[in-house]
Amino acid sequence: MAAESTQPEQQNTVLLTGRLTRDPELKYTANGTAMCRFSLAINRRYKDKTGEFKDDTTFVNCVIWREAGERVGKTVKKGAPVHVEGRLRSYDYQDKEGKKRSGIEVEARRVQILEKASAAGSTGAAEPETSSGAEIEEVPF
């Protein structure tokens, strides 16, 4: 008799820590749902074969929805360090020349500010958001 697993066969969870490359773009869908897009720069430092330290930066596009998206759009600014929890999502689109393209982004469930809101250049403190299933939090230092 085979044992059944209570775990899903595949999980799609991403945890990223980086800095915003620009101010978030807050928009609303036709039915009034908030959608906030932002991009993270994630840095990695490593030693190469010669023993020299090298820096590698990866840029990742992110989106967060509903009330948490509004809070990110109104609270977080370019350069702010954040921790993002979410899932990878692929999408298709047409470029300016009409060619079919595809992309990948992180659909955030939670965004956590890693410094005080005033130090990140915003005017108000972020509050946890739980009703939409996504959160934005501030870590007090």
C-alpha positions in Angstrom: 0.0 0.0 0.0 1.5 3.3 -1.1 1.5 6.2 1.3 -0.2 9.4 0.2 1.7 12.6 0.5 0.0 15.6 2.0 2.4 17.9 0.3 1.6 19.3 -3.2 3.6 17.7 -6.0 5.1 21.0 -7.0 5.5 24.2 -5.1 6.1 27.6 -6.6 7.5 29.8 -3.9 10.1 32.6 -4.3 11.8 34.5 -1.6 13.9 37.5 -2.7 15.7 40.4 -1.0 16.8 43.4 -2.9 16.3 47.1 -3.6 13.7 48.8 -5.8 15.3 50.0 -9.0 12.6 52.7 -9.5 9.5 54.0 -7.8 6.6 51.5 -7.9 3.9 52.0 -10.6 0.5 51.9 -9.0 -2.4 51.3 -11.5 -6.0 50.2 -11.2 -7.9 47.6 -13.4 -11.2 48.5 -15.0 -13.0 47.1 -12.0 -11.0 49.1 -9.5 -8.5 46.5 -8.3 -5.1 48.0 -7.4 -2.1 46.5 -9.2 1.5 47.7 -8.3 4.5 46.8 -10.4 8.1 47.2 -9.3 11.5 45.9 -10.1 14.1 44.6 -7.7 17.9 44.6 -8.0 19.3 41.5 -6.2 23.1 41.6 -5.6 25.4 38.7 -5.1 29.1 38.9 -4.3 31.4 35.9 -5.0 35.0 35.0 -5.5 36.1 34.1 -9.1 38.7 31.5 -9.9 41.5 34.0 -9.4 40.3 34.9 -5.9 39.0 38.3 -6.9 35.6 39.4 -5.6 33.0 40.0 -8.2 29.5 41.5 -8.0 26.6 40.0 -9.9 23.2 41.8 -10.1 19.9 40.2 -11.2 16.9 42.3 -12.0 13.5 40.8 -11.3 10.1 42.3 -12.1 7.4 42.0 -9.5 3.6 42.7 -9.2 1.4 42.8 -6.1 -2.4 43.2 -6.0 -5.2 44.8 -4.1 -4.8 46.7 -0.8 -1.2 45.5 -0.3 -0.4 46.8 -3.8 -1.8 50.2 -2.9 0.4 50.3 0.2 3.5 49.3 -1.7 2.7 51.9 -4.3 2.2 54.7 -1.8 4.8 53.7 0.8 7.9 52.2 -0.9 10.3 54.3 -3.0 13.3 53.7 -5.3 16.3 52.3 -3.5 14.3 50.9 -0.6 15.5 47.4 0.6 12.6 44.9 0.7 12.0 41.2 1.1 9.4 39.7 -1.3 7.6 36.4 -0.9 5.5 35.2 -3.9 5.4 32.9 -6.8 6.8 32.9 -10.3 4.3 33.6 -13.1 4.9 33.4 -16.8 3.0 35.5 -19.4 2.9 36.1 -23.1 2.7 39.5 -24.9 3.4 41.1 -28.3 6.3 43.5 -28.7 6.2 46.7 -30.7 7.0 44.9 -33.9 4.1 42.4 -33.3 6.3 39.5 -32.4 5.1 37.1 -29.7 7.2 37.2 -26.6 7.1 35.7 -23.2 8.3 36.9 -19.8 8.4 35.9 -16.2 7.7 37.9 -13.0 7.1 37.4 -9.3 3.5 37.7 -8.2 4.1 38.9 -4.6 2.0 37.7 -1.7 4.0 39.7 0.8 6.4 42.6 0.7 8.4 43.5 3.8 10.2 46.8 4.1 13.7 46.2 5.6 14.2 49.7 7.0 12.0 52.4 8.5 9.5 54.0 6.1 10.9 57.5 6.7 14.4 56.3 5.9 13.1 54.8 2.6 11.8 58.2 1.6 8.1 57.8 2.3 5.8 59.8 4.6 3.9 57.1 6.5 4.4 53.9 8.2 3.3 50.7 6.5 0.7 48.5 8.3 0.3 44.7 7.9 -2.4 43.8 5.3 -4.1 40.5 5.8 -7.5 40.7 4.2 -6.3 40.3 0.6 -3.9 37.4 1.3 -1.0 39.7 0.7 0.9 41.8 3.2 3.3 44.7 3.4 5.2 45.0 6.7 7.8 47.3 8.2 10.5 45.8 10.3 11.3 48.2 13.2 15.1 48.6 13.8 
